[in-house]
Structure formats: structure tokens, C-alpha cells
Amino acid sequence: MSTHADTHAHEDDHGHHHKETFMTKYIFSQDHKMISKQYLITGTIMGVIGVLMSIMFRMQIAWPEEPNVLFEALLGKWAPGGVMDADIYLALVTIHGTIMVFFVLTAGLSGTFSNLLIPLQIGARDMASGFLNMISYWLFFLSSVIMIISLFVEAGPAAAGWTIYPPLSALPMAQGGSGMGMTLWLVSMAIFIASSLLGSLNYIVTIINLRTKGMSMTRLPLTIWAFFVTAIIGVVSFPVLLSAALLLIMDRSFGTSFFLSDIFIQGEVLHYQGGSPVLFEHLFWFLGHPEVYIVILPAMGIVSEIMASNSRKPIFGYRAMIASILAIAFLSTIVWGHHMFISGMNPFLGSVFTFTTLLIAIPSAVKSFNWMTTIWKGNIQMNTAMLFSIGFVSTFITGGLTGIIMGDSALDINIHDTYFIVAHFHLVMGISALYGMFAGIYHWYPRMFGRMMNKNLGYIHFWVTAICAYGVFFPMHFIGMAGLPRRYYTNSNFPLFDDLANVNVVITVFAIIGGIFQLVFLYNFFVSIFYGKKAPQNPWRSTTLEWTAPVKHIHGNWPGEIPHVYRWAYDYSKPGHDVDFVPQNVPLKEGEEELQH
Amino acid sequence: MTAFLTIIIVLFVAVAIWQMVKIFDLAQVGSSNSQIATDNDNKINAYLMLAFLAFIYIITIVCFVKWGDLPLMSNSASEHGSEIDNLMIITMVIIFIVQTVTQYLLHYFAFKYRGEKGKKALFYADNNTLEAIWTIIPVIVLAGLIIYGLFTWTSIMNVNEDDDPLIIELYAQQFNWKARYGGNDNTLGKANVRLINLDNANILGLDESDPNAQDDIITSELHLPVGKPVLFKMRSQDVLHSAYMPHFRAQMNCVPGMVTQFGFTPTITTADMRQTQQIKDKVANINNIRAEKSKELAAKGEAALEPYEFDYLLLCNKICGKSHYNMQMNIIVETQEEYDAWIKEQKEFKDSLIK
């Protein structure tokens, strides 16, 4: 490995002499730092669309079938007279879920920070294959564009829920959105999966092969461990979704019967025979559940790193943290059936999946307690990134605990597909992962753009977001427990739920305020690129290697030799040192022992 | 109106942001503009952490007090319902305690150990005993919950056909429900959507030559005799639906191409349920809300809302298309005599066909 790094160093000493055109520098860049920015900005744009959609359907739930200028302006023919149509309601819910889960929290989060941090933190010149990395981004971009185009299809975008269960998603006569809209959805996802696989393979290879001298696996920062394991889960599970999508395309377009059987719709019997929608559910959730961890693990890594740095303390239980990441990754592939307790599969399977599902609570608990111990007796620097990290732990606990209810098959019978599950997964993976992403952006912004974000705007962004997140999702548990199903266009046909209408108004008001305050972030983000204060070399006084690279980005990351690593990533406030952090590239002092972590 | 409200909200938000920026700016007079947290920032945010902890507690209390009287935690109308409710309450108590304690620790630590210049953090990287403690405690608690949960699940899902349950088919289509009773022989006739013949009104696709099908009874309201085990066989003709009967703690998907099942025993008749204090209060509350709303509607010259009367409901709970939000069927639980009288009035399948 050391020889490899060294030869690499010599080659790349000349790297920055290459003449770069605008095209190769900003568009078809093969530099991981630029690609990470591309991911981040594309993800942010998709995020704005996704959040805007959620605000629209929240308005419909709170003030059902009332004319709304926002609908009239944005939905056009789907909101005659400003009243939202029931079909577009389902489409908004569907595309919101798809965009947030895949385009923002998978590509936007993992794509951004894996790309930025893997080479910089392990001490590599770039990704193993810069070319594949570029292809990966452009496939992601292409899939984003196709997903956006699908919004403008005549019969409407996909509207079968983000889980696109057939037959609803397979039969254009079942729903307008299951025509061209669904075709584009499937094509977009297939391309997205290709992008994700290329990215993941690249991350895995880079982490295994390109670590600098001294960077053993047990000296890696937890961010890298998290990205590494995330990439592995992605490689294992995404192909299964690809196969499900391909089989669904065949059922839709070529008359096969993988997922369809015995269907009578709109006065005619269809030819499909022998397929099973439950098979699709198995295939979908074999990705769908690990996907939750693909979303949350990078956030966990980011939070671990930021918490240690800002508490000026080593992360507590480094090995336990790695072990719990591995345990979560393993368990995540054998719990998918908990989405299907009442799908009609054998109840015995339900018992097995309850068992494995509740086991996941154990590594999750270990992680949470370790984070709390990390800040215990720390010297906590309340930078915005730190606030979001603390917020992450808070929402992760709140949302995670209700998982003990959802994961219990007996209890799931009655809250399945109610607002309870909406509250649960938004807190535990939606909001938490978003906090992880925000934390990462605030923390590594100086590394990405060479400037600082405004901290006061950051504080405002955090506190309002934190309050609104709880304001939106906490009461949702209660309307779920009262039996209110999700994905209802309006509840006004059920007088039974009339007493919950005011809760829905409260939730929507919080959602609107929370949504508007994201503008503070966007303003801060984009303005700081140009007018932010120039960043110092190591603003947060962190130990990891990325802060040893020059502020101004260069090809190959470090001029001259790549730094060597002599210690783990968490020597904060180590006794016997004058400063409260010792970077990884500082050799051990005479007589100093590396912690047996 | 909404437009106006939206503008007002936006204005307020803008003012709020401006004010907050001011406050933070004022709080920082004299410090350097490095965009890195100062001692003062640490202090303000540390206190805000405490305030936020209070906010979490308050929102929890408000939710429990205002909406904690949950129909899904008490007052179940089926035999197994109370088992689910007990398990739910035990789990809720456990997670409530864990939530209260952990949120306290997290936010209190954030407050207590806020950064100050010159302070040095404790170098504390590892402790196997602690790790073991917080591995083993969740293991024990979860083991208890898993075992309890699995017993409950198994007892609910294992339908015992020896009790001679009443067999009823729940038949789902976009966007309504049908129920099919086995008739005198309590046996459902064979059926497949391929046999649907709208011309002679064989709408559920029953096999017209099957003797068991002749006395089947198809209804669009679900009547159940109280105290008698019922075994539902679910079918769907088009897309996935889910038969959700929240008052009975019952739910099962309806899957095209296969028959799924769920069984329970209703324990309280609709009439008795309406007389329970909890339902009386709920209905009164809902009717107040509806009366208010009717006034608004009347002002606009629209028809008033009908008063609400409690009924058990079957809802569709799996996204199934445009009118998913209005796919429901009334469930009426009644005494055996009332049920017998009602079923006698229904047409048998062989008589319902158009010859």
C-alpha cells in the first residue's frame, strides 16, 4: 500500500499542471471534490422540489378541497379553480417519497460526503476511478432529469406510492399515473440504481486499496467506516430493486405475469395468471429496508465525527461503534418482512421478522448511548454542525423508540399504514438523515468551498427546524394511533376522524414554517459560496486528514507527498499534549502510546 | 382566505428571522467574526438546549392530554383486541420512560458541558463495562417484548377452525367493499374473477355450477353476530387493498390472485358500544365540531353536515387509486337474533342472478 501511495504521489506531482477547460473542471469533472459539489447541488435542488411537494399535500390535508393560490400556480390543470385533484395528491405523495429517499438522502447525502471525504480522510489522491465516478454522477443527473420530466406527463406522474406496489403500478387503467408516468419512474430508478452501484463500487475499492501509509482499518474515522458499510449494503441490495423494476417493466409492457394474476378491471378480465404481488413486495423491501440504513448510516458516521470534534473528546467506544455499524448492516438485510406482516404472507414468517427486527434496537441503543457518553464531560463547541448532530441523536431516539412498536407484528396489525408509521420513519430516517446532511454541510463547507457559512443564520436554521420537526411529526403518532390511514386525499368522508382535523392543521402550520425556514439555509449556503468569510486551514481544529490539505482545491489533494498517519482519528484532549487535538499525521511523541482502541 | 393567511405567515416569518439575526448579532458584540462558535454562542445555545428539552416534554404532555384518549388503546371491540392493547400499553410505558430519560441526558449533557475557553475535556475513550451494560439491558427488555409480542401474534393469527367460525368473504374492488356469507351451509362457493359476468349480475365471479355457491349471500354492509368467532377470507379483483377494521384491531391485505385471511370474535354490539361513556364523549365532541362547521357552511349558503352517529367501520388502508380515501363499509355488530333476522332478508346468490 505504501509503495502504491508513493508512486501515485510522484505521478500526481504534475497533476495540477494539466490545463483545465471549463468543461473538464466544472461539468465533466473527474475530481472527487467537484463531483461531491455536483451531487450536493443536484440533491439540494431535488430536495427543494420534494419539500415543496410535501407542503402542498400537507395544505390539502389541513384545508381539504379548499382553493389555494399555491396549487393554482404550481399544479395548473391538476388544480382546477385552485382545488387539488385527488390523483395529483397521490402523485405528490409518491414523488415526494421517491425524491426524498433516493435523490436527496441517498445520492445527495451519500454521494456528496462519500465523494468528498473518502479520498481526503484516508489520504488518497482521488477515487480509485475518477472516470466511473464522473459517470456515476451523470447517471444520477440523468435519472433526476427523467424523474422531473415525469412530472409533466399528460396522464400524470407515478402515483402508486413510493413503494409502487403492483397491480396498481402495473395497470394504466387502475390509475392515470400508472401509464407513461410510471414508465418514466421505472426508467429513472433503473438509471439511478446503475449510478448508485458505480458509486458504491468505487467507494469500496477506494477504501480498501488507497489508504495512505499508516491508515489501518482501525485508524479510519467513523465516517469512512459508515460510508464503507453503506456502499456494501448498496451493492448487495440495489440490484434486487433493479430486478424488481425490470420484471415490473416486463409485466407492464411485454405481457408477462410476474406480479399479476386474476385481475378484473374496468369490465374486463386481464390475461395475467400465476404471478404474485407479494413477490414484488419481497423484492422491493429486500432493497427498501436496507435502503433505510443506506440513508441513515452515513448520517451516523458524520454525526460521530462531528460530535467528537466539537466535544473535544474522543468518540466513546470506537470499536463498539464499528461493531454496531456492522451489526446494523447485517441485520438490515434480514428484516425486510416487517413491512409485510399483513401482506398475506405466512404468519410464521411474521414471527421471524419480528424477532430480527427488534434485534436492531440493540446496536442502535449502543450507538445512542455512545454518542451521549461522547458529549459527557466534553468541552462542547456549539457550532451549527454540532447542534444538528445533537438534534440527530434526539430525533433518532424519538423515532427509533416507536420502531419497537412498528416492528412488533402484533402491534403492527392495527397501526400499519396509519400516520403512526409516517411519524416513525420521518423522525428516525427522514429528519435524522436530513440533520446528518445539514451537519455535514455546515461542518465541511469550509473544506468544500473554502469559505465559512454564517453561524447566526445557521443557529436560526437549526432551532426553527428542530422545533418544526417535532411539531410536525410528534402529533402524527397520535392521529395514527387514532386509526387515521395515510395517503387519504381528505378525511372528510369519515366523521369518525373529525376530531383530528385540528391536529392536522397544527401539523401543517409547523410544516409550512419549517419549510420556509429552509430558505435561510439556502440563502446562507449559496451566498456564502461567494461572500462567506475565507476559511482558515482547520477551522474546527479537527484531527482528520482532510484538514491538512490546502484550502484551495488542487488536483491530487496534497501538493507533494501524502501525509502519513500515526494515530487514530480521535486524539482530542489527550493528556500530555498542550493543544486539545492531535492530528492523525503527527507522529507519536517519544514514550507516547497509541490508545489500544 | 388561504392566500391572505399565507401572506401573513410569510410576513411574520420574515420579521421573526430579522429579529433573531439581530438578537444573535447583539449577543456577539465585540467578538471576532470568525463564524466559529464563541463562549457566548456556546452559552446561548446551551440554554436553548434546555429550553428545547422543555419543549419536547411539553409537546409530549400536550399530545397525551389532548389526544391521548386513544380509541386504539382501549375500548377494543374484539376478543383479541385487549391483548394487543395490553401489549401496546406496556410497550408505550417502556418507550416513554426511555424517551424521557435519554432526552434528558442528551440535552442536559449538552447544556452542562458547554464549551468554555481554557476548559479541557475528559479524555475518555472506552469502557467495556459500560458497553456491556447498555447492550445487555436492551437485550433483556427486548427479549421480554419479543416473547410477549410473538405469543400475542401467534394467538391472533392462528385461526382455530374447530370453533366453527362464521365464514365471511371480504371482497375488494376499486373503490368499494362487498361481503359474502356462506349461507346455510356456512361454506363459500368457489369463485374466480374470470367467472365475473356483469350481464347476469354475477359480480364476484362465483362458480354458478358449484352447489356451495347457490346459497351464498352477497351484501354491501357487514353484519356480525356478537360473541361468535368470524373468519374473514379476503379477495381483491383489481389492485391491492387492505381491510382495516381499527375498532377490532384487525387488518389484512386483499391481494389479487390469492385469498388471505384474518379471524376475530366481536365482543360488543354496535348498540352497546354507542352507550359506552368513551364513545358518547367522542361522538358529542365530534358533533360539536360538525355543528361549528355547519354554521360556517350555512353562512356560505351550503348544506349543513349531518350529525354523526357511531358505527364500526371497514376502511381501505392500502393505496388503491383515486378514490382510495373513500372506500369504506359499515360494520354492524348485533345479537344473534338480530343477525338471523337480517340474514334471512338477504337474497341468496341463485336468486340474485338475472336469468
HADDOCK unambig.tbl for C-alpha pairs under 7 A between the chains (distance, minus, plus):
assign (segid A and resid 68 and name CA) (segid B and resid 2 and name CA) 6.23 0.50 0.50
assign (segid A and resid 68 and name CA) (segid B and resid 3 and name CA) 6.66 0.50 0.50
assign (segid A and resid 69 and name CA) (segid B and resid 3 and name CA) 6.06 0.50 0.50
assign (segid A and resid 86 and name CA) (segid B and resid 322 and name CA) 5.79 0.50 0.50
assign (segid A and resid 87 and name CA) (segid B and resid 322 and name CA) 5.31 0.50 0.50
assign (segid A and resid 160 and name CA) (segid B and resid 319 and name CA) 6.83 0.50 0.50
assign (segid A and resid 167 and name CA) (segid B and resid 239 and name CA) 5.00 0.50 0.50
assign (segid A and resid 167 and name CA) (segid B and resid 240 and name CA) 6.84 0.50 0.50
assign (segid A and resid 168 and name CA) (segid B and resid 239 and name CA) 5.27 0.50 0.50
assign (segid A and resid 168 and name CA) (segid B and resid 320 and name CA) 6.40 0.50 0.50
assign (segid A and resid 174 and name CA) (segid B and resid 321 and name CA) 6.71 0.50 0.50
assign (segid A and resid 175 and name CA) (segid B and resid 321 and name CA) 5.72 0.50 0.50
assign (segid A and resid 175 and name CA) (segid B and resid 322 and name CA) 6.88 0.50 0.50
assign (segid A and resid 261 and name CA) (segid B and resid 256 and name CA) 6.37 0.50 0.50
assign (segid A and resid 261 and name CA) (segid B and resid 257 and name CA) 4.88 0.50 0.50
assign (segid A and resid 262 and name CA) (segid B and resid 193 and name CA) 6.14 0.50 0.50
assign (segid A and resid 262 and name CA) (segid B and resid 194 and name CA) 6.86 0.50 0.50
assign (segid A and resid 262 and name CA) (segid B and resid 256 and name CA) 6.26 0.50 0.50
assign (segid A and resid 262 and name CA) (segid B and resid 257 and name CA) 5.01 0.50 0.50
assign (segid A and resid 263 and name CA) (segid B and resid 193 and name CA) 6.58 0.50 0.50
assign (segid A and resid 263 and name CA) (segid B and resid 237 and name CA) 5.47 0.50 0.50
assign (segid A and resid 263 and name CA) (segid B and resid 238 and name CA) 5.08 0.50 0.50
assign (segid A and resid 263 and name CA) (segid B and resid 256 and name CA) 6.45 0.50 0.50
assign (segid A and resid 264 and name CA) (segid B and resid 193 and name CA) 5.95 0.50 0.50
assign (segid A and resid 264 and name CA) (segid B and resid 237 and name CA) 5.40 0.50 0.50
assign (segid A and resid 264 and name CA) (segid B and resid 238 and name CA) 5.56 0.50 0.50
assign (segid A and resid 265 and name CA) (segid B and resid 238 and name CA) 5.59 0.50 0.50
assign (segid A and resid 269 and name CA) (segid B and resid 194 and name CA) 6.08 0.50 0.50
assign (segid A and resid 276 and name CA) (segid B and resid 257 and name CA) 6.90 0.50 0.50
assign (segid A and resid 312 and name CA) (segid B and resid 121 and name CA) 6.07 0.50 0.50
assign (segid A and resid 313 and name CA) (segid B and resid 121 and name CA) 6.03 0.50 0.50
assign (segid A and resid 313 and name CA) (segid B and resid 122 and name CA) 6.69 0.50 0.50
assign (segid A and resid 313 and name CA) (segid B and resid 123 and name CA) 5.99 0.50 0.50
assign (segid A and resid 314 and name CA) (segid B and resid 123 and name CA) 6.66 0.50 0.50
assign (segid A and resid 314 and name CA) (segid B and resid 124 and name CA) 6.73 0.50 0.50
assign (segid A and resid 314 and name CA) (segid B and resid 125 and name CA) 5.57 0.50 0.50
assign (segid A and resid 315 and name CA) (segid B and resid 125 and name CA) 6.33 0.50 0.50
assign (segid A and resid 316 and name CA) (segid B and resid 124 and name CA) 6.89 0.50 0.50
assign (segid A and resid 316 and name CA) (segid B and resid 125 and name CA) 4.75 0.50 0.50
assign (segid A and resid 316 and name CA) (segid B and resid 126 and name CA) 5.70 0.50 0.50
assign (segid A and resid 317 and name CA) (segid B and resid 125 and name CA) 5.99 0.50 0.50
assign (segid A and resid 317 and name CA) (segid B and resid 126 and name CA) 4.84 0.50 0.50
assign (segid A and resid 317 and name CA) (segid B and resid 127 and name CA) 6.99 0.50 0.50
assign (segid A and resid 342 and name CA) (segid B and resid 251 and name CA) 6.83 0.50 0.50
assign (segid A and resid 342 and name CA) (segid B and resid 252 and name CA) 5.00 0.50 0.50
assign (segid A and resid 342 and name CA) (segid B and resid 253 and name CA) 5.93 0.50 0.50
assign (segid A and resid 343 and name CA) (segid B and resid 252 and name CA) 6.57 0.50 0.50
assign (segid A and resid 343 and name CA) (segid B and resid 253 and name CA) 5.14 0.50 0.50
assign (segid A and resid 344 and name CA) (segid B and resid 252 and name CA) 6.85 0.50 0.50
assign (segid A and resid 344 and name CA) (segid B and resid 253 and name CA) 6.21 0.50 0.50
assign (segid A and resid 344 and name CA) (segid B and resid 260 and name CA) 5.39 0.50 0.50
assign (segid A and resid 347 and name CA) (segid B and resid 157 and name CA) 6.47 0.50 0.50
assign (segid A and resid 351 and name CA) (segid B and resid 150 and name CA) 6.05 0.50 0.50
assign (segid A and resid 355 and name CA) (segid B and resid 146 and name CA) 6.31 0.50 0.50
assign (segid A and resid 358 and name CA) (segid B and resid 142 and name CA) 6.74 0.50 0.50
assign (segid A and resid 362 and name CA) (segid B and resid 135 and name CA) 6.28 0.50 0.50
assign (segid A and resid 362 and name CA) (segid B and resid 138 and name CA) 5.94 0.50 0.50
assign (segid A and resid 362 and name CA) (segid B and resid 139 and name CA) 6.55 0.50 0.50
assign (segid A and resid 366 and name CA) (segid B and resid 134 and name CA) 6.12 0.50 0.50
assign (segid A and resid 366 and name CA) (segid B and resid 135 and name CA) 6.17 0.50 0.50
assign (segid A and resid 372 and name CA) (segid B and resid 106 and name CA) 5.77 0.50 0.50
assign (segid A and resid 375 and name CA) (segid B and resid 109 and name CA) 6.58 0.50 0.50
assign (segid A and resid 375 and name CA) (segid B and resid 110 and name CA) 6.83 0.50 0.50
assign (segid A and resid 376 and name CA) (segid B and resid 109 and name CA) 5.72 0.50 0.50
assign (segid A and resid 376 and name CA) (segid B and resid 113 and name CA) 6.82 0.50 0.50
assign (segid A and resid 377 and name CA) (segid B and resid 113 and name CA) 5.66 0.50 0.50
assign (segid A and resid 377 and name CA) (segid B and resid 121 and name CA) 5.99 0.50 0.50
assign (segid A and resid 377 and name CA) (segid B and resid 122 and name CA) 5.86 0.50 0.50
assign (segid A and resid 378 and name CA) (segid B and resid 113 and name CA) 5.55 0.50 0.50
assign (segid A and resid 378 and name CA) (segid B and resid 121 and name CA) 4.48 0.50 0.50
assign (segid A and resid 378 and name CA) (segid B and resid 122 and name CA) 6.23 0.50 0.50
assign (segid A and resid 379 and name CA) (segid B and resid 113 and name CA) 5.69 0.50 0.50
assign (segid A and resid 379 and name CA) (segid B and resid 114 and name CA) 5.66 0.50 0.50
assign (segid A and resid 379 and name CA) (segid B and resid 115 and name CA) 4.17 0.50 0.50
assign (segid A and resid 379 and name CA) (segid B and resid 116 and name CA) 6.69 0.50 0.50
assign (segid A and resid 379 and name CA) (segid B and resid 119 and name CA) 6.57 0.50 0.50
assign (segid A and resid 379 and name CA) (segid B and resid 120 and name CA) 6.34 0.50 0.50
assign (segid A and resid 379 and name CA) (segid B and resid 121 and name CA) 5.04 0.50 0.50
assign (segid A and resid 380 and name CA) (segid B and resid 113 and name CA) 5.95 0.50 0.50
assign (segid A and resid 380 and name CA) (segid B and resid 114 and name CA) 4.54 0.50 0.50
assign (segid A and resid 380 and name CA) (segid B and resid 115 and name CA) 4.30 0.50 0.50
assign (segid A and resid 381 and name CA) (segid B and resid 37 and name CA) 6.22 0.50 0.50
assign (segid A and resid 381 and name CA) (segid B and resid 42 and name CA) 6.09 0.50 0.50
assign (segid A and resid 381 and name CA) (segid B and resid 114 and name CA) 6.62 0.50 0.50
assign (segid A and resid 381 and name CA) (segid B and resid 115 and name CA) 5.12 0.50 0.50
assign (segid A and resid 382 and name CA) (segid B and resid 37 and name CA) 5.81 0.50 0.50
assign (segid A and resid 382 and name CA) (segid B and resid 41 and name CA) 6.62 0.50 0.50
assign (segid A and resid 382 and name CA) (segid B and resid 42 and name CA) 4.93 0.50 0.50
assign (segid A and resid 382 and name CA) (segid B and resid 45 and name CA) 6.58 0.50 0.50
assign (segid A and resid 383 and name CA) (segid B and resid 36 and name CA) 6.47 0.50 0.50
assign (segid A and resid 383 and name CA) (segid B and resid 37 and name CA) 5.17 0.50 0.50
assign (segid A and resid 394 and name CA) (segid B and resid 103 and name CA) 6.42 0.50 0.50
assign (segid A and resid 398 and name CA) (segid B and resid 99 and name CA) 6.48 0.50 0.50
assign (segid A and resid 401 and name CA) (segid B and resid 95 and name CA) 5.95 0.50 0.50
assign (segid A and resid 405 and name CA) (segid B and resid 91 and name CA) 6.91 0.50 0.50
assign (segid A and resid 408 and name CA) (segid B and resid 149 and name CA) 6.19 0.50 0.50
assign (segid A and resid 409 and name CA) (segid B and resid 153 and name CA) 6.37 0.50 0.50
assign (segid A and resid 410 and name CA) (segid B and resid 84 and name CA) 6.52 0.50 0.50
assign (segid A and resid 410 and name CA) (segid B and resid 149 and name CA) 6.00 0.50 0.50
assign (segid A and resid 410 and name CA) (segid B and resid 152 and name CA) 6.17 0.50 0.50
assign (segid A and resid 410 and name CA) (segid B and resid 153 and name CA) 4.58 0.50 0.50
assign (segid A and resid 411 and name CA) (segid B and resid 84 and name CA) 6.15 0.50 0.50
assign (segid A and resid 411 and name CA) (segid B and resid 88 and name CA) 6.59 0.50 0.50
assign (segid A and resid 413 and name CA) (segid B and resid 249 and name CA) 6.79 0.50 0.50
assign (segid A and resid 413 and name CA) (segid B and resid 250 and name CA) 6.24 0.50 0.50
assign (segid A and resid 413 and name CA) (segid B and resid 251 and name CA) 5.61 0.50 0.50
assign (segid A and resid 414 and name CA) (segid B and resid 246 and name CA) 6.20 0.50 0.50
assign (segid A and resid 414 and name CA) (segid B and resid 249 and name CA) 5.20 0.50 0.50
assign (segid A and resid 414 and name CA) (segid B and resid 250 and name CA) 6.20 0.50 0.50
assign (segid A and resid 414 and name CA) (segid B and resid 251 and name CA) 6.45 0.50 0.50
assign (segid A and resid 417 and name CA) (segid B and resid 317 and name CA) 6.45 0.50 0.50
assign (segid A and resid 452 and name CA) (segid B and resid 35 and name CA) 6.51 0.50 0.50
assign (segid A and resid 453 and name CA) (segid B and resid 35 and name CA) 6.95 0.50 0.50
assign (segid A and resid 454 and name CA) (segid B and resid 35 and name CA) 5.90 0.50 0.50
assign (segid A and resid 455 and name CA) (segid B and resid 35 and name CA) 5.27 0.50 0.50
assign (segid A and resid 456 and name CA) (segid B and resid 21 and name CA) 6.43 0.50 0.50
assign (segid A and resid 456 and name CA) (segid B and resid 24 and name CA) 6.14 0.50 0.50
assign (segid A and resid 457 and name CA) (segid B and resid 21 and name CA) 6.89 0.50 0.50
assign (segid A and resid 475 and name CA) (segid B and resid 63 and name CA) 6.19 0.50 0.50
assign (segid A and resid 478 and name CA) (segid B and resid 67 and name CA) 6.40 0.50 0.50
assign (segid A and resid 481 and name CA) (segid B and resid 70 and name CA) 6.63 0.50 0.50
assign (segid A and resid 481 and name CA) (segid B and resid 72 and name CA) 5.77 0.50 0.50
assign (segid A and resid 482 and name CA) (segid B and resid 70 and name CA) 5.64 0.50 0.50
assign (segid A and resid 482 and name CA) (segid B and resid 71 and name CA) 5.70 0.50 0.50
assign (segid A and resid 482 and name CA) (segid B and resid 72 and name CA) 5.72 0.50 0.50
assign (segid A and resid 483 and name CA) (segid B and resid 72 and name CA) 6.96 0.50 0.50
assign (segid A and resid 483 and name CA) (segid B and resid 246 and name CA) 6.10 0.50 0.50
assign (segid A and resid 485 and name CA) (segid B and resid 317 and name CA) 5.96 0.50 0.50
assign (segid A and resid 487 and name CA) (segid B and resid 319 and name CA) 6.66 0.50 0.50
assign (segid A and resid 488 and name CA) (segid B and resid 324 and name CA) 6.75 0.50 0.50
assign (segid A and resid 488 and name CA) (segid B and resid 325 and name CA) 4.53 0.50 0.50
assign (segid A and resid 489 and name CA) (segid B and resid 325 and name CA) 5.76 0.50 0.50
assign (segid A and resid 490 and name CA) (segid B and resid 325 and name CA) 6.46 0.50 0.50
assign (segid A and resid 493 and name CA) (segid B and resid 326 and name CA) 6.33 0.50 0.50
assign (segid A and resid 495 and name CA) (segid B and resid 308 and name CA) 6.32 0.50 0.50
assign (segid A and resid 498 and name CA) (segid B and resid 286 and name CA) 5.97 0.50 0.50
assign (segid A and resid 499 and name CA) (segid B and resid 286 and name CA) 5.58 0.50 0.50
assign (segid A and resid 573 and name CA) (segid B and resid 120 and name CA) 6.49 0.50 0.50
assign (segid A and resid 573 and name CA) (segid B and resid 121 and name CA) 5.91 0.50 0.50
assign (segid A and resid 573 and name CA) (segid B and resid 122 and name CA) 6.89 0.50 0.50
assign (segid A and resid 573 and name CA) (segid B and resid 123 and name CA) 5.79 0.50 0.50
assign (segid A and resid 574 and name CA) (segid B and resid 123 and name CA) 5.69 0.50 0.50
